[in-house]
Amino acid sequence: INFPDPWLKKRQFKRRLTAPAFLKIYWDLLPSGGEIWFKTDNVPLFDWSCEQMSDFGWELFELTHDLHKNGSCGVMTDYEAKFREQGIKINRVIARKK
């Protein structure tokens, strides 16, 4: 899930792609060991999403608040390249279905 809309208003949180209803869909679709890779520049969304995933039962791996600290890491999206040029840090986590 790369750079989704954060849906900042409290009444809109259910639209977030990491809201519990969406996490259930991913859980049902993925086999055991399946993964969600989540990246965003929005720290509050990232922290909230990590909490939701953990509460739902996903195992969190490679959690970082500065993905490109030691140079480019993997294929970058256009947003990611733009943000990196502006000095904005990228948050990433891999959530694995137990």
ABEGO torsion letter per residue (X at the ends): XBGBBAGABAAAAAABAABAAAAAAAAAABBBGBBBBBBBABAAAAAAAAAAAAAAGBBBBGBBABAAAAEBBEBBBAAAAAAAAAGBBBBBBBBBBX
